């Protein structure tokens, strides 16, 4: 078993910001999506739609951190992603786990969702 995709539901204005954010940070592309009754986007990494975005006026930002802490992605290009985050003035933290040679970045997307990005064998 594996996680197929994540879904973010938000008002249209925020959804546009979220779409642009993930496309810029991870070089995802917007591509085909079935004809659902709601407005939305599917963001692809290669051939796989990994982020589904849906317009919703019934979802809202929580005042407190919910139980789902973050979503995590594994990719390459640590320095490039840091450069993009800094250019967008996005605060992030980093960690290095020498036992498994893994560098991690942690930040929030425009919807306030925690994002973890893992880079194997890449150091600062």
C-alpha positions in Angstrom: 0.0 0.0 0.0 1.1 3.6 -0.6 -0.5 7.0 -0.4 -2.0 7.9 -3.7 -2.4 11.7 -3.4 -3.3 14.5 -1.0 -6.4 16.7 -1.4 -6.6 20.3 -0.4 -10.0 21.9 -0.3 -10.2 25.7 0.0 -11.9 28.9 -1.3 -10.9 29.7 -4.9 -8.6 32.6 -4.2 -6.5 30.5 -1.7 -6.7 27.5 -4.0 -4.9 29.6 -6.7 -2.2 30.5 -4.3 -1.8 26.9 -3.2 -1.6 25.7 -6.9 1.0 28.3 -7.8 3.0 27.5 -4.6 3.3 23.7 -5.3 3.9 24.2 -9.0 6.8 26.7 -8.3 8.4 24.9 -5.3 8.2 21.3 -6.7 8.0 22.0 -10.5 4.6 20.3 -10.6 2.4 20.8 -13.6 -1.3 21.2 -13.8 -2.8 18.7 -16.2 -5.9 16.6 -16.9 -8.6 16.2 -14.3 -12.0 14.4 -14.6 -15.1 16.6 -15.1 -16.2 16.9 -11.5 -19.0 19.2 -10.4 -16.5 21.4 -8.5 -13.7 23.6 -9.8 -10.2 22.2 -9.1 -6.8 21.2 -10.3 -4.7 18.1 -10.4 -1.0 18.7 -10.0 1.4 16.2 -11.5 4.9 15.0 -10.8 5.7 13.3 -14.1 2.8 11.0 -14.9 1.3 11.0 -11.4 -1.3 13.4 -10.0 0.0 13.7 -6.5 -1.9 16.8 -5.3 -5.6 17.3 -5.9 -7.0 20.8 -5.3 -10.8 21.4 -4.9 -12.7 24.7 -4.6 -14.7 24.7 -1.4 -16.3 27.3 0.8 -17.1 24.8 3.5 -13.5 24.2 4.5 -11.7 26.7 6.6 -8.4 27.3 8.3 -8.1 26.0 11.8 -7.2 28.3 14.6 -5.3 25.5 16.3 -3.0 22.8 14.8 -5.0 19.8 13.9 -4.0 16.2 14.4 -2.6 15.8 10.9 0.7 17.5 11.3 2.2 17.6 7.8 2.6 15.9 4.5 6.0 14.7 3.3 7.6 14.6 -0.1 10.9 13.0 -1.2 12.7 14.7 -4.1 16.1 16.1 -5.2 17.5 19.6 -5.6 17.8 20.7 -2.0 19.7 24.0 -2.8 17.2 24.9 -5.5 14.2 24.5 -3.2 15.9 26.5 -0.5 16.5 29.2 -3.0 12.8 29.3 -4.1 11.7 29.3 -0.4 14.0 32.2 0.4 12.9 34.1 -2.8 9.3 33.8 -1.7 10.2 34.8 1.9 8.9 31.5 3.3 10.3 30.6 6.7 11.6 27.1 7.0 13.6 24.9 9.3 16.1 22.2 8.4 17.4 19.0 9.9 20.1 16.5 8.9 20.0 12.9 10.0 23.5 11.6 9.6 22.5 8.0 10.4 20.6 7.8 7.1 22.2 10.7 5.2 18.9 12.6 4.9 18.3 16.3 4.9 14.8 17.6 5.7 13.1 20.9 5.2 10.0 21.9 7.1 7.6 24.8 6.2 4.0 25.8 5.7 2.1 26.1 2.4 -0.3 29.1 1.8 -3.2 27.1 3.3 -1.1 26.6 6.5 -0.5 22.9 5.9 2.8 21.6 7.2 5.2 20.4 4.5 8.2 18.2 5.0 10.7 17.6 2.1 13.3 14.9 2.3 16.5 14.8 0.3 18.6 11.6 0.3 22.4 12.1 0.2 22.1 15.9 -0.2 23.7 18.3 2.4 23.9 22.0 2.7 
